[in-house]
Amino acid sequence: MSTLPCPICQKPVAPRGTNTAFPFCSKRCRAVDLGRWLGEEYRVPDRQADEQEDEVPSDRHPDRQHGDA
């Protein structure tokens, strides 16, 4: 089984059974990752913005007749 690199420092990561910081190589790298999340360096994309772009404007909705509100 091959070892994966730590996402923070790229050092080899010990297996989960022997490493309480998995998937990081150490508690320090785990804390660095948490700090990046809390500092908003990582962001999850806002799916609402994508959905709004795909919506049909209410005045052009196919189920509405002219003059419907």
A tleap script that builds the chain and sets N, CA, C and O, in Angstrom:
source leaprc.protein.ff14SB
mol = sequence {
  NMET SER THR LEU PRO CYS PRO ILE CYS GLN
  LYS PRO VAL ALA PRO ARG GLY THR ASN THR
  ALA PHE PRO PHE CYS SER LYS ARG CYS ARG
  ALA VAL ASP LEU GLY ARG TRP LEU GLY GLU
  GLU TYR ARG VAL PRO ASP ARG GLN ALA ASP
  GLU GLN GLU ASP GLU VAL PRO SER ASP ARG
  HIE PRO ASP ARG GLN HIE GLY ASP CALA
}
set mol.1.N position { 0.847 -1.185 0.000 }
set mol.1.CA position { 0.000 0.000 0.000 }
set mol.1.C position { 0.893 1.249 0.000 }
set mol.1.O position { 1.808 1.362 0.816 }
set mol.2.N position { 0.628 2.160 -0.898 }
set mol.2.CA position { 1.451 3.364 -0.985 }
set mol.2.C position { 0.940 4.430 -0.016 }
set mol.2.O position { -0.240 4.452 0.335 }
set mol.3.N position { 1.830 5.299 0.404 }
set mol.3.CA position { 1.434 6.374 1.307 }
set mol.3.C position { 1.087 7.611 0.497 }
set mol.3.O position { 1.679 7.871 -0.551 }
set mol.4.N position { 0.143 8.350 0.984 }
set mol.4.CA position { -0.276 9.578 0.333 }
set mol.4.C position { 0.502 10.751 0.902 }
set mol.4.O position { 0.957 10.689 2.044 }
set mol.5.N position { 0.664 11.819 0.131 }
set mol.5.CA position { 1.338 12.997 0.669 }
set mol.5.C position { 0.379 13.839 1.515 }
set mol.5.O position { -0.824 13.879 1.256 }
set mol.6.N position { 0.915 14.488 2.497 }
set mol.6.CA position { 0.143 15.411 3.326 }
set mol.6.C position { -0.313 16.579 2.441 }
set mol.6.O position { 0.497 17.127 1.694 }
set mol.7.N position { -1.586 16.967 2.509 }
set mol.7.CA position { -2.053 18.063 1.661 }
set mol.7.C position { -1.438 19.425 2.008 }
set mol.7.O position { -1.531 20.359 1.212 }
set mol.8.N position { -0.813 19.548 3.179 }
set mol.8.CA position { -0.208 20.811 3.586 }
set mol.8.C position { 1.279 20.859 3.261 }
set mol.8.O position { 1.737 21.795 2.605 }
set mol.9.N position { 2.043 19.859 3.713 }
set mol.9.CA position { 3.507 19.912 3.561 }
set mol.9.C position { 4.076 18.900 2.570 }
set mol.9.O position { 5.271 18.931 2.274 }
set mol.10.N position { 3.254 18.024 2.067 }
set mol.10.CA position { 3.633 17.006 1.080 }
set mol.10.C position { 4.511 15.875 1.630 }
set mol.10.O position { 5.014 15.071 0.845 }
set mol.11.N position { 4.710 15.786 2.943 }
set mol.11.CA position { 5.445 14.665 3.531 }
set mol.11.C position { 4.554 13.425 3.476 }
set mol.11.O position { 3.331 13.553 3.412 }
set mol.12.N position { 5.143 12.230 3.499 }
set mol.12.CA position { 4.325 11.006 3.518 }
set mol.12.C position { 3.463 10.946 4.781 }
set mol.12.O position { 3.896 11.338 5.865 }
set mol.13.N position { 2.243 10.449 4.619 }
set mol.13.CA position { 1.292 10.363 5.726 }
set mol.13.C position { 1.216 8.917 6.203 }
set mol.13.O position { 1.031 8.001 5.401 }
set mol.14.N position { 1.359 8.716 7.511 }
set mol.14.CA position { 1.230 7.381 8.106 }
set mol.14.C position { -0.220 6.916 7.978 }
set mol.14.O position { -1.128 7.745 7.907 }
set mol.15.N position { -0.450 5.605 7.948 }
set mol.15.CA position { -1.815 5.075 7.827 }
set mol.15.C position { -2.726 5.525 8.970 }
set mol.15.O position { -2.260 5.885 10.051 }
set mol.16.N position { -4.016 5.496 8.710 }
set mol.16.CA position { -5.025 5.962 9.662 }
set mol.16.C position { -4.920 5.287 11.024 }
set mol.16.O position { -5.087 5.950 12.048 }
set mol.17.N position { -4.651 4.009 11.060 }
set mol.17.CA position { -4.588 3.266 12.318 }
set mol.17.C position { -3.486 3.734 13.257 }
set mol.17.O position { -3.613 3.583 14.472 }
set mol.18.N position { -2.414 4.295 12.724 }
set mol.18.CA position { -1.290 4.736 13.553 }
set mol.18.C position { -1.134 6.254 13.589 }
set mol.18.O position { -0.206 6.762 14.220 }
set mol.19.N position { -2.015 6.977 12.931 }
set mol.19.CA position { -1.877 8.428 12.804 }
set mol.19.C position { -3.179 9.114 13.191 }
set mol.19.O position { -4.154 9.061 12.441 }
set mol.20.N position { -3.206 9.751 14.346 }
set mol.20.CA position { -4.424 10.425 14.801 }
set mol.20.C position { -4.722 11.698 14.018 }
set mol.20.O position { -5.825 12.234 14.125 }
set mol.21.N position { -3.776 12.191 13.240 }
set mol.21.CA position { -3.974 13.413 12.452 }
set mol.21.C position { -4.380 13.114 11.010 }
set mol.21.O position { -4.518 14.040 10.211 }
set mol.22.N position { -4.573 11.842 10.662 }
set mol.22.CA position { -4.898 11.458 9.290 }
set mol.22.C position { -6.056 12.304 8.770 }
set mol.22.O position { -7.026 12.488 9.505 }
set mol.23.N position { -6.011 12.816 7.580 }
set mol.23.CA position { -5.145 12.571 6.436 }
set mol.23.C position { -3.916 13.478 6.382 }
set mol.23.O position { -3.267 13.580 5.341 }
set mol.24.N position { -3.598 14.129 7.482 }
set mol.24.CA position { -2.413 14.985 7.554 }
set mol.24.C position { -1.277 14.201 8.205 }
set mol.24.O position { -1.509 13.164 8.828 }
set mol.25.N position { -0.049 14.698 8.060 }
set mol.25.CA position { 1.093 13.981 8.639 }
set mol.25.C position { 1.254 14.278 10.126 }
set mol.25.O position { 1.876 13.496 10.845 }
set mol.26.N position { 0.700 15.401 10.601 }
set mol.26.CA position { 0.881 15.778 12.008 }
set mol.26.C position { -0.278 16.661 12.470 }
set mol.26.O position { -1.075 17.151 11.670 }
set mol.27.N position { -0.340 16.847 13.791 }
set mol.27.CA position { -1.367 17.745 14.340 }
set mol.27.C position { -1.130 19.177 13.886 }
set mol.27.O position { -2.078 19.947 13.732 }
set mol.28.N position { 0.136 19.539 13.669 }
set mol.28.CA position { 0.453 20.883 13.198 }
set mol.28.C position { -0.162 21.135 11.828 }
set mol.28.O position { -0.793 22.169 11.612 }
set mol.29.N position { 0.017 20.196 10.900 }
set mol.29.CA position { -0.556 20.368 9.558 }
set mol.29.C position { -2.082 20.370 9.607 }
set mol.29.O position { -2.732 21.081 8.841 }
set mol.30.N position { -2.642 19.581 10.501 }
set mol.30.CA position { -4.097 19.575 10.676 }
set mol.30.C position { -4.577 20.952 11.140 }
set mol.30.O position { -5.599 21.448 10.665 }
set mol.31.N position { -3.842 21.567 12.068 }
set mol.31.CA position { -4.190 22.898 12.574 }
set mol.31.C position { -4.011 23.963 11.493 }
set mol.31.O position { -4.803 24.903 11.417 }
set mol.32.N position { -2.987 23.829 10.662 }
set mol.32.CA position { -2.776 24.777 9.551 }
set mol.32.C position { -3.976 24.723 8.608 }
set mol.32.O position { -4.469 25.762 8.170 }
set mol.33.N position { -4.446 23.515 8.294 }
set mol.33.CA position { -5.597 23.357 7.409 }
set mol.33.C position { -6.845 23.997 8.018 }
set mol.33.O position { -7.589 24.689 7.323 }
set mol.34.N position { -7.075 23.768 9.310 }
set mol.34.CA position { -8.221 24.378 9.978 }
set mol.34.C position { -8.123 25.901 9.935 }
set mol.34.O position { -9.118 26.584 9.694 }
set mol.35.N position { -6.928 26.427 10.167 }
set mol.35.CA position { -6.729 27.875 10.099 }
set mol.35.C position { -7.036 28.437 8.725 }
set mol.35.O position { -7.546 29.551 8.608 }
set mol.36.N position { -6.732 27.679 7.691 }
set mol.36.CA position { -7.038 28.142 6.322 }
set mol.36.C position { -8.537 28.176 6.076 }
set mol.36.O position { -9.041 29.090 5.423 }
set mol.37.N position { -9.255 27.179 6.598 }
set mol.37.CA position { -10.715 27.203 6.475 }
set mol.37.C position { -11.296 28.390 7.241 }
set mol.37.O position { -12.151 29.109 6.724 }
set mol.38.N position { -10.831 28.593 8.473 }
set mol.38.CA position { -11.356 29.683 9.294 }
set mol.38.C position { -10.980 31.052 8.734 }
set mol.38.O position { -11.718 32.019 8.918 }
set mol.39.N position { -9.848 31.140 8.059 }
set mol.39.CA position { -9.410 32.384 7.433 }
set mol.39.C position { -10.003 32.589 6.049 }
set mol.39.O position { -9.653 33.540 5.349 }
set mol.40.N position { -10.910 31.686 5.654 }
set mol.40.CA position { -11.612 31.740 4.365 }
set mol.40.C position { -10.675 31.671 3.161 }
set mol.40.O position { -10.968 32.233 2.106 }
set mol.41.N position { -9.536 30.972 3.326 }
set mol.41.CA position { -8.661 30.734 2.179 }
set mol.41.C position { -9.245 29.647 1.284 }
set mol.41.O position { -9.006 29.635 0.076 }
set mol.42.N position { -10.015 28.730 1.881 }
set mol.42.CA position { -10.734 27.713 1.123 }
set mol.42.C position { -12.188 28.158 1.086 }
set mol.42.O position { -12.696 28.719 2.057 }
set mol.43.N position { -12.849 27.911 -0.024 }
set mol.43.CA position { -14.265 28.253 -0.123 }
set mol.43.C position { -15.011 27.177 -0.894 }
set mol.43.O position { -14.492 26.598 -1.849 }
set mol.44.N position { -16.218 26.927 -0.466 }
set mol.44.CA position { -17.100 26.011 -1.166 }
set mol.44.C position { -17.899 26.851 -2.153 }
set mol.44.O position { -18.439 27.887 -1.766 }
set mol.45.N position { -17.992 26.435 -3.423 }
set mol.45.CA position { -18.716 27.247 -4.404 }
set mol.45.C position { -20.180 27.438 -4.018 }
set mol.45.O position { -20.803 26.537 -3.456 }
set mol.46.N position { -20.718 28.598 -4.320 }
set mol.46.CA position { -22.115 28.926 -4.045 }
set mol.46.C position { -22.968 28.411 -5.189 }
set mol.46.O position { -22.951 28.976 -6.283 }
set mol.47.N position { -23.711 27.346 -4.945 }
set mol.47.CA position { -24.530 26.742 -5.994 }
set mol.47.C position { -25.739 27.601 -6.324 }
set mol.47.O position { -26.273 27.492 -7.427 }
set mol.48.N position { -26.184 28.443 -5.419 }
set mol.48.CA position { -27.338 29.296 -5.688 }
set mol.48.C position { -27.058 30.248 -6.837 }
set mol.48.O position { -27.958 30.527 -7.629 }
set mol.49.N position { -25.845 30.753 -6.952 }
set mol.49.CA position { -25.507 31.668 -8.041 }
set mol.49.C position { -25.620 30.949 -9.379 }
set mol.49.O position { -26.103 31.532 -10.350 }
set mol.50.N position { -25.182 29.690 -9.450 }
set mol.50.CA position { -25.295 28.922 -10.688 }
set mol.50.C position { -26.755 28.661 -11.030 }
set mol.50.O position { -27.144 28.772 -12.193 }
set mol.51.N position { -27.564 28.319 -10.043 }
set mol.51.CA position { -28.968 28.026 -10.283 }
set mol.51.C position { -29.712 29.268 -10.769 }
set mol.51.O position { -30.584 29.166 -11.632 }
set mol.52.N position { -29.381 30.424 -10.230 }
set mol.52.CA position { -30.059 31.648 -10.632 }
set mol.52.C position { -29.759 31.985 -12.087 }
set mol.52.O position { -30.617 32.540 -12.775 }
set mol.53.N position { -28.568 31.665 -12.567 }
set mol.53.CA position { -28.222 31.941 -13.953 }
set mol.53.C position { -29.031 31.080 -14.899 }
set mol.53.O position { -29.318 31.503 -16.019 }
set mol.54.N position { -29.410 29.870 -14.473 }
set mol.54.CA position { -30.145 28.947 -15.332 }
set mol.54.C position { -31.651 29.161 -15.309 }
set mol.54.O position { -32.359 28.604 -16.148 }
set mol.55.N position { -32.154 29.948 -14.377 }
set mol.55.CA position { -33.592 30.151 -14.264 }
set mol.55.C position { -34.111 31.037 -15.379 }
set mol.55.O position { -33.417 31.930 -15.867 }
set mol.56.N position { -35.360 30.768 -15.773 }
set mol.56.CA position { -36.034 31.600 -16.767 }
set mol.56.C position { -36.623 32.793 -16.034 }
set mol.56.O position { -37.265 32.603 -15.001 }
set mol.57.N position { -36.433 34.018 -16.523 }
set mol.57.CA position { -37.033 35.175 -15.861 }
set mol.57.C position { -38.541 35.004 -15.760 }
set mol.57.O position { -39.160 34.453 -16.670 }
set mol.58.N position { -39.146 35.470 -14.660 }
set mol.58.CA position { -40.571 35.248 -14.414 }
set mol.58.C position { -41.457 35.829 -15.509 }
set mol.58.O position { -42.529 35.284 -15.772 }
set mol.59.N position { -41.045 36.917 -16.157 }
set mol.59.CA position { -41.877 37.501 -17.214 }
set mol.59.C position { -41.796 36.700 -18.514 }
set mol.59.O position { -42.575 36.945 -19.435 }
set mol.60.N position { -40.865 35.747 -18.601 }
set mol.60.CA position { -40.733 34.922 -19.800 }
set mol.60.C position { -40.990 33.451 -19.514 }
set mol.60.O position { -40.671 32.598 -20.342 }
set mol.61.N position { -41.558 33.144 -18.363 }
set mol.61.CA position { -41.790 31.758 -17.978 }
set mol.61.C position { -42.800 31.140 -18.938 }
set mol.61.O position { -43.819 31.770 -19.219 }
set mol.62.N position { -42.559 29.922 -19.457 }
set mol.62.CA position { -43.438 29.315 -20.449 }
set mol.62.C position { -44.846 29.003 -19.940 }
set mol.62.O position { -45.766 28.882 -20.749 }
set mol.63.N position { -45.043 28.870 -18.619 }
set mol.63.CA position { -46.366 28.557 -18.077 }
set mol.63.C position { -47.222 29.797 -17.876 }
set mol.63.O position { -48.407 29.669 -17.569 }
set mol.64.N position { -46.679 30.961 -18.033 }
set mol.64.CA position { -47.435 32.196 -17.799 }
set mol.64.C position { -47.971 32.774 -19.107 }
set mol.64.O position { -47.323 32.708 -20.151 }
set mol.65.N position { -49.135 33.325 -19.020 }
set mol.65.CA position { -49.761 34.000 -20.147 }
set mol.65.C position { -49.416 35.485 -20.064 }
set mol.65.O position { -49.028 35.973 -19.003 }
set mol.66.N position { -49.554 36.198 -21.167 }
set mol.66.CA position { -49.357 37.640 -21.096 }
set mol.66.C position { -50.403 38.235 -20.174 }
set mol.66.O position { -51.585 37.908 -20.283 }
set mol.67.N position { -49.992 39.090 -19.285 }
set mol.67.CA position { -50.897 39.738 -18.342 }
set mol.67.C position { -51.004 39.017 -17.019 }
set mol.67.O position { -51.541 39.591 -16.072 }
set mol.68.N position { -50.516 37.767 -16.895 }
set mol.68.CA position { -50.507 37.074 -15.603 }
set mol.68.C position { -49.462 37.691 -14.695 }
set mol.68.O position { -48.390 38.088 -15.153 }
set mol.69.N position { -49.765 37.772 -13.434 }
set mol.69.CA position { -48.795 38.329 -12.479 }
set mol.69.C position { -48.158 37.251 -11.675 }
set mol.69.O position { -47.316 37.532 -10.823 }
savepdb mol mol.pdb
quit
